[in-house]
Every structure is written in structure tokens, then in C-alpha cells.
């Protein structure tokens, strides 16, 4: 072949470079796309009382748990004798741990059609689940599975239930609302609303053909009241009451934390900024970044954790904006990925926006740090100070926070308030359940008393946010 003319050679060389560049860009695009379509999920540790510990799957074992810590696949959570905890999922569903309980989050992922897949293992103690999985037309909807011993409970629709492990010999499943499908070595069975199942757990090898290797169960009408039922009912009522108070719901795939936003603050419309949210009890010098901490997670590094009881969505979605004449406010953003570091718009010159530590795995505190886990039950009286933004105020413990906030705005003085009476931890069972199907013969009792403390009426937001996607 003859020589290629100089101009033609240069053109071919440029084409080669362009093709190489496009190859690099295409590879980068695939990497970004794969990252954007990551099927990993992060849910929220939304309530902690007393002794609660978490294993963040970072290889450091169990450590003290704080409200708003992210929960990822592989995390483990356990409560002490005086401990209670709640984990909130994206759709507002909740999983609650009674004292002396442990759960493992063995699977938190997204399916090919975007459906949420959750699998939790109850290792010991008692757990409550209040779930409302979403369906997607003809496609597979959200899936939730709770495993215990050799049993497995799946939830296809909205359901509220309790599972209690009594050592290695017995498990009790009580359904408050909805119905459940359960699978055991003995076969598959359903538990209807206001029914319960007592499952006798065997230690024999279920692979054997003899009947001794099969768990036995009794299904009965109604259920026996458990010590933590009242607390579970109170937390459920809190979410139901405040999740959409004042019409302030945000149309978003992420609905967790809405009840806290409505309880601890309000939405308002500001020209040039749209619908924004602001917490109660803030002063001119308050900054949303002054109190919190950094927690390390494998694969993600350090994530900012807010010390405020409402501090979930405002630090992981949308952004914080400083608005002249109004102060700091949170702008619900459009649909976007999880933020490990808060997003900031127009901060004052002296604002210290948190930056993550450069090394180590230890939790690093900032300002007041992460709120100490309150003891079970709120104190009878509580002092709320200006600039506290609700730090240290247990959720649902004080009626009409909006009215108290207006009083503090006028006086700029601390407010001492009475709190809602703590929930009773014991309740006497009433009534007698009737067995409807069994392979053994223990009796069951039904109960309706919750021992729930009264809740205050929800406040009304100054202006509901728009229904745009977040």
C-alpha cells in the first residue's frame, strides 16, 4: 500500500483519538449508570429509647445507637432490658423492637422493577411490624419477609402484627390488622386479622421424615396482650396522626420522616424559594449543622447524622437554604440519590458546613453531638430553650409545639411544659380466644386494651408544599 497523505493521516489520527475518547466516555457513562441504578437501600433508625446498640456492618461489632443512624443491608440492631427502637422504611412502614430483642437486616434492595425487597431476621425477643407495601399494577410490588427460627412470614398487603420468640421452644404471631402468610417446616398457613398463631418450635432436623422434626402450631381467635403493645400502638398513632397533618405530604418515593417534619416544624411558601420547611424553636444564630455527628459505613465512608429528632429527610434529600429575613429552611428537592453530606444553598459567610473526617471508623460528634437516648417514657416536665430546634424533645411528648413556638418567638425565653403521660408497659389480657386449627392444644387469650397515653391534636402547617416529586 502507498503512503497516506499528511492531511489524511492527521484526520485518521484525530478520528482515532475521538473514538478512544468516546470509548472512555461510554465506559464512564456505564459506571455512572450502574451507580445511579444501584439496588442498595438505606432506611432510618427513627426511634431509640434506653439501651439500644447497632452493628453497622463495618467490622467493629455493636456500638451505641442514635436516632437517625442509617440502617443498611447487613446491619444488626438490639435492645437492652430498658431499650426500645424503631426502624422506618421509605414508605413510612415501621419495624419496632421491644426490650431484650435483636434483629438482623439480611436483605435491603431494589428489584428490577424498582420494588423494595426487605428481609429481616428476628434473632430474639419481640418485634412489631406496621407495613403498607406498595403495589405496581401487574408488576411485582414491594416485598417484606420476616424470618424467625425456621419460620418465615411474608406480607403482600398492609398489615400490622407482632412476633414474639420465647427462647427456642415457642413463637407467637399476633395479627392486629391485615393478614399474613406464614411458612414453616409443617407447611404453609395464613393468619387473619385479630387472630394469632402459637408455634411450637422443635430442635430436630426438619429434613427427617418423622413428625418429630416438624414445628406445631395453633391458630386462635384474638390474641394475648403483650407488655409492649401499648408502646407500639402509641408510635403507630403518632405516625398516623402527623404523617399528613395539614396536607403537608410530599409526593416522593421517600415518605419516611414526614410525621416528624409535621410535628417539629411547619411548611411555608417564600417568594423565590417555593415551599420550604422550618423547625420550631430556632433563633437568629441557629444553624442546621451545629449539632450532629459523623458515622462510618462500609462502601460509603462517613455519613452525616443529625442530632435533631426530625433530622432525616432535610439532611439526605433536597437542600438547606439560608433565606434573608427567614433564616435557614429546608427545600424539598426533586428525586435524587441519597446524600451522605447535606446540600447547602446561599450559606452566610461564617457558616461552618460539616466536612467528613478523613480517616478512621469511629463516630465523631459535632456541637451537642447526637441526642442521648431518652429513658423509656418521657419526663413529666420538660424545658424547651430558644435555638434548640426541638433537640432532646421526645416525639409526641408535648402537645401543640406550634403554639409553644409562637410564645417563645414573642418572649425569647425558655418554656417549661408538661408532657404526655408515659405509656404503661403492662396490660392485663381480657377474653378467651378460640382455636380454629391446631396440631396441639394450648389456649390463647384475646385483648383489646392498649394503655395508650392521649396524643395532642396535630398542628396545621402554614402552607402545604407542592406535590412535585422530590
FENRA-V870463 format. One record per residue. N is the residue number from 1. RES is the residue in three letters. SS is DSSP state (@ for helix, = for strand, . for the rest). PHI is phi in whole degrees, -180 to 180 (none if undefined). OMEGA is omega in radians with two decimals (none if undefined). Layout:
BEGIN
{{N | RES | SS | PHI | OMEGA} {N | RES | SS | PHI | OMEGA}}
END
This chain:
BEGIN
{{1 | UNK | . | none | 3.14} {2 | UNK | . | -79 | -3.14} {3 | UNK | . | -70 | 3.10} {4 | UNK | . | -84 | 3.12} {5 | UNK | . | -55 | -3.06} {6 | UNK | @ | -55 | -3.10} {7 | UNK | @ | -65 | 3.14} {8 | UNK | @ | -66 | 3.12} {9 | UNK | @ | -63 | -3.13} {10 | UNK | @ | -64 | 3.14} {11 | UNK | @ | -65 | 3.13} {12 | UNK | @ | -64 | 3.13} {13 | UNK | @ | -63 | 3.12} {14 | UNK | @ | -64 | 3.11} {15 | UNK | @ | -63 | 3.11} {16 | UNK | @ | -62 | 3.13} {17 | UNK | @ | -65 | 3.14} {18 | UNK | @ | -64 | 3.13} {19 | UNK | @ | -62 | 3.12} {20 | UNK | @ | -64 | -3.14} {21 | UNK | @ | -65 | 3.12} {22 | UNK | @ | -63 | 3.10} {23 | UNK | @ | -63 | 3.12} {24 | UNK | @ | -64 | -3.14} {25 | UNK | @ | -63 | 3.13} {26 | UNK | @ | -63 | 3.10} {27 | UNK | @ | -63 | 3.12} {28 | UNK | @ | -62 | 3.14} {29 | UNK | @ | -62 | 3.13} {30 | UNK | @ | -64 | 3.13} {31 | UNK | @ | -64 | 3.13} {32 | UNK | @ | -62 | -3.14} {33 | UNK | @ | -63 | 3.13} {34 | UNK | @ | -62 | 3.12} {35 | UNK | @ | -68 | -3.11} {36 | UNK | @ | -66 | -3.12} {37 | UNK | . | -99 | 3.12} {38 | UNK | . | -54 | -3.10} {39 | UNK | . | -95 | 3.09} {40 | UNK | = | -73 | 3.12} {41 | UNK | . | -129 | 3.09} {42 | UNK | = | -130 | 3.09} {43 | UNK | = | -116 | -2.90} {44 | UNK | = | -115 | 2.92} {45 | UNK | = | -80 | -2.90} {46 | UNK | = | -98 | -3.13} {47 | UNK | = | -155 | 3.04} {48 | UNK | = | -138 | 3.06} {49 | UNK | = | -137 | 3.11} {50 | UNK | . | 68 | -3.06} {51 | UNK | . | -83 | 3.11} {52 | UNK | = | -136 | 3.13} {53 | UNK | = | -127 | 3.14} {54 | UNK | = | -134 | 2.97} {55 | UNK | = | -107 | -3.04} {56 | UNK | . | -86 | 3.13} {57 | UNK | . | 63 | 3.14} {58 | UNK | . | -99 | 3.12} {59 | UNK | . | 87 | -3.09} {60 | UNK | . | -105 | -3.14} {61 | UNK | . | 76 | -3.10} {62 | UNK | . | -77 | 3.11} {63 | UNK | = | -141 | -3.13} {64 | UNK | = | -60 | -3.13} {65 | UNK | . | -98 | 3.10} {66 | UNK | . | -132 | 3.08} {67 | UNK | . | -60 | 3.11} {68 | UNK | . | 76 | 3.03} {69 | UNK | . | -66 | 3.05} {70 | UNK | = | -66 | 3.05} {71 | UNK | = | -116 | -3.09} {72 | UNK | = | -118 | 3.07} {73 | UNK | . | -58 | -3.10} {74 | UNK | . | 97 | 3.10} {75 | UNK | . | -70 | 3.05} {76 | UNK | = | -129 | -3.09} {77 | UNK | = | -135 | 3.11} {78 | UNK | = | -145 | -3.12} {79 | UNK | = | -115 | 3.07} {80 | UNK | . | -89 | -3.10} {81 | UNK | . | -63 | 3.14} {82 | UNK | . | -109 | -3.00} {83 | UNK | . | -107 | 3.01} {84 | UNK | = | -142 | -3.13} {85 | UNK | = | -151 | 3.07} {86 | UNK | = | -135 | 3.03} {87 | UNK | = | -116 | -3.09} {88 | UNK | = | -108 | 3.14} {89 | UNK | . | -93 | -3.02} {90 | UNK | . | -58 | -3.09} {91 | UNK | . | -89 | -3.13} {92 | UNK | . | 90 | 3.04} {93 | UNK | . | -62 | -3.07} {94 | UNK | = | -138 | 3.03} {95 | UNK | = | -122 | -3.05} {96 | UNK | = | -122 | 3.14} {97 | UNK | = | -107 | 3.02} {98 | UNK | . | -78 | 3.09} {99 | UNK | . | -57 | 3.11} {100 | UNK | . | 56 | -3.11} {101 | UNK | . | -132 | 3.09} {102 | UNK | = | -145 | 3.07} {103 | UNK | = | -133 | 3.04} {104 | UNK | = | -116 | 3.10} {105 | UNK | = | -92 | -2.99} {106 | UNK | = | -82 | -3.14} {107 | UNK | = | -154 | 3.04} {108 | UNK | = | -136 | -3.02} {109 | UNK | = | -151 | 3.06} {110 | UNK | = | -111 | 3.08} {111 | UNK | . | -79 | -3.11} {112 | UNK | . | -62 | 3.14} {113 | UNK | . | -97 | 3.12} {114 | UNK | . | 86 | -3.14} {115 | UNK | . | -71 | -3.11} {116 | UNK | = | -87 | -3.13} {117 | UNK | = | -116 | -3.10} {118 | UNK | = | -128 | 3.05} {119 | UNK | = | -135 | -3.09} {120 | UNK | = | -126 | 3.12} {121 | UNK | = | -107 | 3.03} {122 | UNK | = | -85 | -3.09} {123 | UNK | = | -84 | -3.14} {124 | UNK | = | -162 | 3.05} {125 | UNK | . | 86 | -3.03} {126 | UNK | = | -129 | 3.11} {127 | UNK | = | -132 | 3.07} {128 | UNK | = | -114 | 3.10} {129 | UNK | = | -131 | 3.05} {130 | UNK | = | -120 | -2.92} {131 | UNK | = | -121 | 2.99} {132 | UNK | . | -141 | -3.12} {133 | UNK | . | -63 | -3.11} {134 | UNK | . | -92 | 3.05} {135 | UNK | . | -104 | -3.08} {136 | UNK | = | -130 | 3.10} {137 | UNK | . | 58 | 3.14} {138 | UNK | . | -85 | -3.13} {139 | UNK | = | -81 | 3.10} {140 | UNK | . | -66 | -3.13} {141 | UNK | . | -86 | 3.11} {142 | UNK | . | -60 | -3.09} {143 | UNK | = | -127 | 3.09} {144 | UNK | = | -131 | -3.14} {145 | UNK | = | -134 | 3.07} {146 | UNK | = | -117 | -3.13} {147 | UNK | = | -104 | 3.02} {148 | UNK | = | -155 | -3.03} {149 | UNK | . | 51 | 3.07} {150 | UNK | . | -105 | -3.11} {151 | UNK | = | -96 | 3.11} {152 | UNK | = | -145 | 3.12} {153 | UNK | = | -113 | 3.09} {154 | UNK | = | -115 | -3.09} {155 | UNK | = | -123 | -3.14} {156 | UNK | . | -96 | -3.13} {157 | UNK | . | -135 | -3.13} {158 | UNK | . | -60 | -3.12} {159 | UNK | = | -158 | 3.08} {160 | UNK | = | -132 | -3.03} {161 | UNK | = | -150 | 3.14} {162 | UNK | = | -132 | 3.03} {163 | UNK | = | -126 | -3.12} {164 | UNK | = | -126 | 3.09} {165 | UNK | = | -99 | 3.09} {166 | UNK | = | -104 | -3.08} {167 | UNK | . | 63 | 3.13} {168 | UNK | . | -110 | -3.03} {169 | UNK | . | -105 | -3.02} {170 | UNK | = | -150 | 3.02} {171 | UNK | = | -134 | 3.12} {172 | UNK | = | -125 | 3.13} {173 | UNK | = | -117 | -3.13} {174 | UNK | = | -119 | -3.11} {175 | UNK | = | -107 | 3.11} {176 | UNK | = | -85 | 3.12} {177 | UNK | = | -142 | 3.12} {178 | UNK | . | 79 | 3.09} {179 | UNK | . | -148 | -3.07} {180 | UNK | = | -127 | 3.00} {181 | UNK | = | -113 | -3.10} {182 | UNK | = | -119 | 3.13} {183 | UNK | = | -124 | 3.11} {184 | UNK | = | -138 | 3.07} {185 | UNK | . | -59 | 3.14} {186 | UNK | . | -84 | -3.12} {187 | UNK | = | 130 | -3.10} {188 | UNK | = | -108 | 3.11} {189 | UNK | = | -149 | 3.13} {190 | UNK | = | -112 | 3.08} {191 | UNK | = | -122 | -3.07} {192 | UNK | . | -85 | 3.12} {193 | UNK | . | -59 | -3.14} {194 | UNK | . | 62 | 3.03} {195 | UNK | = | -123 | 3.11} {196 | UNK | = | -141 | 3.07} {197 | UNK | = | -134 | 3.03} {198 | UNK | = | -104 | -3.03} {199 | UNK | = | -114 | 3.05} {200 | UNK | = | -84 | -3.06} {201 | UNK | . | -93 | 3.10} {202 | UNK | . | -102 | 3.12} {203 | UNK | . | -102 | 3.14} {204 | UNK | . | -77 | 3.12} {205 | UNK | . | -72 | -3.11} {206 | UNK | . | -68 | 3.14} {207 | UNK | . | -76 | 3.12} {208 | UNK | . | -70 | -3.11} {209 | UNK | . | -80 | -3.06} {210 | UNK | . | -73 | -3.06} {211 | UNK | @ | -68 | -3.12} {212 | UNK | @ | -66 | -3.12} {213 | UNK | @ | -88 | -3.09} {214 | UNK | . | -108 | 3.06} {215 | UNK | . | -68 | 3.10} {216 | UNK | = | -109 | -3.11} {217 | UNK | = | -148 | 3.08} {218 | UNK | = | -128 | 3.03} {219 | UNK | = | -106 | -3.07} {220 | UNK | = | -132 | 3.03} {221 | UNK | = | -73 | -3.12} {222 | UNK | . | 66 | -3.07} {223 | UNK | . | -157 | 3.12} {224 | UNK | . | -84 | -3.14} {225 | UNK | . | -71 | 3.12} {226 | UNK | . | -105 | -3.07} {227 | UNK | . | -57 | -3.07} {228 | UNK | . | -97 | 3.14} {229 | UNK | @ | -59 | -3.10} {230 | UNK | @ | -64 | 3.11} {231 | UNK | @ | -64 | 3.11} {232 | UNK | @ | -60 | -3.14} {233 | UNK | @ | -65 | 3.14} {234 | UNK | @ | -66 | 3.13} {235 | UNK | @ | -67 | 3.09} {236 | UNK | @ | -62 | 3.14} {237 | UNK | @ | -64 | 3.10} {238 | UNK | @ | -60 | -3.14} {239 | UNK | @ | -65 | -3.13} {240 | UNK | @ | -62 | -3.06} {241 | UNK | @ | -73 | -2.98} {242 | UNK | @ | -106 | -3.06} {243 | UNK | . | -59 | -3.13} {244 | UNK | . | -130 | -3.13} {245 | UNK | @ | -60 | 3.10} {246 | UNK | @ | 70 | 3.13} {247 | UNK | @ | 69 | -3.02} {248 | UNK | . | -97 | 3.09} {249 | UNK | . | -72 | 3.08} {250 | UNK | . | -108 | 3.11} {251 | UNK | . | -75 | -3.00} {252 | UNK | . | -161 | 3.01} {253 | UNK | . | -68 | -3.10} {254 | UNK | . | -112 | -3.10} {255 | UNK | . | -111 | -3.11} {256 | UNK | . | -75 | -3.13} {257 | UNK | . | 91 | -3.10} {258 | UNK | @ | -64 | 3.14} {259 | UNK | @ | -62 | 3.13} {260 | UNK | @ | -70 | 3.10} {261 | UNK | @ | -62 | -3.11} {262 | UNK | @ | -74 | 3.14} {263 | UNK | @ | -83 | -3.02} {264 | UNK | @ | -96 | -3.12} {265 | UNK | = | -168 | -3.12} {266 | UNK | = | -150 | 3.07} {267 | UNK | = | -91 | 3.06} {268 | UNK | = | -152 | 3.12} {269 | UNK | = | -104 | -3.13} {270 | UNK | = | -124 | -3.12} {271 | UNK | . | -56 | 3.13} {272 | UNK | . | 88 | -3.11} {273 | UNK | . | -123 | 3.14} {274 | UNK | = | 77 | 3.13} {275 | UNK | = | -84 | -3.11} {276 | UNK | = | -128 | 3.12} {277 | UNK | = | -119 | 3.14} {278 | UNK | = | -140 | 3.13} {279 | UNK | = | -75 | 3.02} {280 | UNK | . | -74 | 3.01} {281 | UNK | . | 62 | 3.03} {282 | UNK | . | -110 | 3.10} {283 | UNK | . | -114 | -3.09} {284 | UNK | . | -65 | -3.09} {285 | UNK | . | -96 | -3.08} {286 | UNK | . | -73 | 3.06} {287 | UNK | . | -128 | -3.13} {288 | UNK | . | -68 | -3.06} {289 | UNK | . | -111 | -3.04} {290 | UNK | . | -83 | -3.10} {291 | UNK | . | -133 | 3.12} {292 | UNK | = | 167 | -3.14} {293 | UNK | = | -172 | 3.10} {294 | UNK | = | -113 | 3.11} {295 | UNK | = | -119 | -3.08} {296 | UNK | = | -92 | 3.10} {297 | UNK | = | -133 | -3.14} {298 | UNK | . | -62 | 3.14} {299 | UNK | . | 85 | -3.12} {300 | UNK | . | -123 | -3.09} {301 | UNK | = | 78 | -3.12} {302 | UNK | = | -79 | 3.06} {303 | UNK | = | -120 | 3.10} {304 | UNK | = | -74 | 3.11} {305 | UNK | = | -123 | -3.13} {306 | UNK | = | -78 | 3.10} {307 | UNK | . | -85 | -3.10} {308 | UNK | . | -85 | -3.10} {309 | UNK | . | -63 | 3.11} {310 | UNK | . | -96 | -2.90} {311 | UNK | . | -85 | 3.07} {312 | UNK | . | -114 | -3.10} {313 | UNK | @ | -58 | -3.11} {314 | UNK | @ | -63 | -3.13} {315 | UNK | @ | -111 | -3.09} {316 | UNK | @ | -123 | -3.14} {317 | UNK | . | -143 | -3.13} {318 | UNK | . | 66 | 3.14} {319 | UNK | = | -156 | 3.02} {320 | UNK | = | -92 | 3.13} {321 | UNK | = | -127 | 3.04} {322 | UNK | = | -93 | -3.06} {323 | UNK | = | -108 | 3.13} {324 | UNK | . | -55 | -3.14} {325 | UNK | . | 88 | -3.13} {326 | UNK | . | -122 | -3.08} {327 | UNK | = | 89 | -3.08} {328 | UNK | = | -75 | 3.09} {329 | UNK | = | -147 | 3.13} {330 | UNK | = | -98 | 3.07} {331 | UNK | = | -102 | 3.07} {332 | UNK | . | -62 | -3.08} {333 | UNK | . | -87 | 3.03} {334 | UNK | . | -74 | -3.12} {335 | UNK | . | -56 | -3.14} {336 | UNK | . | -154 | -3.14} {337 | UNK | . | -73 | 3.10} {338 | UNK | . | -58 | 3.05} {339 | UNK | . | -103 | 3.03} {340 | UNK | . | -81 | 3.14} {341 | UNK | . | -126 | -3.12} {342 | UNK | . | -58 | 3.10} {343 | UNK | . | -92 | -3.00} {344 | UNK | = | -128 | 3.10} {345 | UNK | = | -125 | 3.02} {346 | UNK | . | 55 | -3.14} {347 | UNK | . | -74 | 3.01} {348 | UNK | . | -59 | -3.03} {349 | UNK | . | -56 | -3.03} {350 | UNK | . | -91 | -3.14} {351 | UNK | . | -67 | 3.08} {352 | UNK | . | -100 | 3.08} {353 | UNK | . | -78 | -3.05} {354 | UNK | . | -63 | 3.05} {355 | UNK | . | -122 | -3.05} {356 | UNK | . | -70 | 3.04} {357 | UNK | . | -61 | -3.09} {358 | UNK | . | -91 | -3.14} {359 | UNK | . | -153 | 3.09} {360 | UNK | . | 90 | 3.14} {361 | UNK | . | -122 | -3.04} {362 | UNK | . | -72 | 3.05} {363 | UNK | . | -69 | -3.08} {364 | UNK | = | -113 | -3.10} {365 | UNK | = | -89 | 3.09} {366 | UNK | = | -130 | 3.14} {367 | UNK | . | 62 | 3.07} {368 | UNK | . | -73 | 3.11} {369 | UNK | . | 74 | 3.14} {370 | UNK | . | -101 | -3.03} {371 | UNK | . | -55 | 3.08} {372 | UNK | . | -64 | -3.13} {373 | UNK | . | -64 | -3.14} {374 | UNK | = | -69 | 3.06} {375 | UNK | . | -67 | 3.12} {376 | UNK | . | -60 | -3.09} {377 | UNK | . | 87 | -3.12} {378 | UNK | . | -78 | 3.04} {379 | UNK | . | -65 | -3.09} {380 | UNK | . | -70 | 3.10} {381 | UNK | = | -135 | -3.03} {382 | UNK | = | -141 | 3.08} {383 | UNK | = | -105 | 3.10} {384 | UNK | = | -109 | -3.05} {385 | UNK | . | -104 | 3.04} {386 | UNK | . | -60 | -3.14} {387 | UNK | . | 81 | -3.12} {388 | UNK | . | -81 | -3.14} {389 | UNK | . | 55 | 3.11} {390 | UNK | . | 85 | 3.14} {391 | UNK | . | -59 | 3.10} {392 | UNK | . | 84 | 3.10} {393 | UNK | . | -93 | 3.14} {394 | UNK | . | -62 | -3.06} {395 | UNK | . | -65 | 3.12} {396 | UNK | . | 73 | -3.03} {397 | UNK | . | -85 | -3.09} {398 | UNK | . | -129 | 3.11} {399 | UNK | . | -79 | 2.96} {400 | UNK | . | 55 | 3.08} {401 | UNK | @ | -60 | -3.13} {402 | UNK | @ | -64 | 3.13} {403 | UNK | @ | -68 | 3.11} {404 | UNK | @ | -64 | 3.12} {405 | UNK | @ | -64 | 3.11} {406 | UNK | @ | -65 | 3.10} {407 | UNK | @ | -63 | -3.14} {408 | UNK | @ | -68 | 3.09} {409 | UNK | @ | -60 | -3.12} {410 | UNK | @ | -78 | -3.00} {411 | UNK | @ | -101 | -3.07} {412 | UNK | . | 57 | -3.14} {413 | UNK | . | -123 | 3.07} {414 | UNK | . | -60 | 3.13} {415 | UNK | = | -119 | 3.07} {416 | UNK | = | -100 | -3.04} {417 | UNK | = | -130 | 2.98} {418 | UNK | = | -85 | -3.11} {419 | UNK | . | -107 | 3.05} {420 | UNK | . | -64 | -3.13} {421 | UNK | . | -57 | 3.14} {422 | UNK | . | -62 | -3.12} {423 | UNK | . | -70 | 3.08} {424 | UNK | . | -73 | -3.13} {425 | UNK | . | -94 | 3.11} {426 | UNK | . | -131 | 3.10} {427 | UNK | . | -150 | -3.11} {428 | UNK | . | -81 | 3.11} {429 | UNK | . | -68 | 3.11} {430 | UNK | . | -131 | 3.06} {431 | UNK | . | 79 | -3.11} {432 | UNK | . | -130 | 3.13} {433 | UNK | . | -79 | -3.13} {434 | UNK | . | -119 | -3.12} {435 | UNK | = | -69 | 3.13} {436 | UNK | = | -111 | 3.10} {437 | UNK | = | -165 | -3.08} {438 | UNK | = | -157 | 2.93} {439 | UNK | . | -122 | 3.01} {440 | UNK | . | -154 | -2.91} {441 | UNK | . | -130 | 3.09} {442 | UNK | . | -67 | 3.14} {443 | UNK | . | -90 | -3.14} {444 | UNK | . | -127 | 3.09} {445 | UNK | . | -114 | 3.08} {446 | UNK | . | -106 | 3.14} {447 | UNK | . | -151 | -3.14} {448 | UNK | . | -127 | -3.10} {449 | UNK | . | -71 | 3.11} {450 | UNK | . | -109 | -3.11} {451 | UNK | . | 64 | -3.01} {452 | UNK | . | -78 | 3.06} {453 | UNK | . | -75 | 3.14} {454 | UNK | . | -67 | 3.13} {455 | UNK | . | -110 | 3.11} {456 | UNK | . | -76 | 3.12} {457 | UNK | . | -70 | 3.13} {458 | UNK | . | -68 | 3.08} {459 | UNK | . | -80 | 3.08} {460 | UNK | . | -110 | -3.13} {461 | UNK | . | -69 | 3.13} {462 | UNK | . | -62 | 3.09} {463 | UNK | . | -159 | -3.14} {464 | UNK | . | -70 | 3.13} {465 | UNK | . | -73 | 3.12} {466 | UNK | . | -70 | -3.09} {467 | UNK | . | -94 | 3.14} {468 | UNK | . | -66 | 3.12} {469 | UNK | . | -67 | -3.08} {470 | UNK | . | -103 | none}}
END
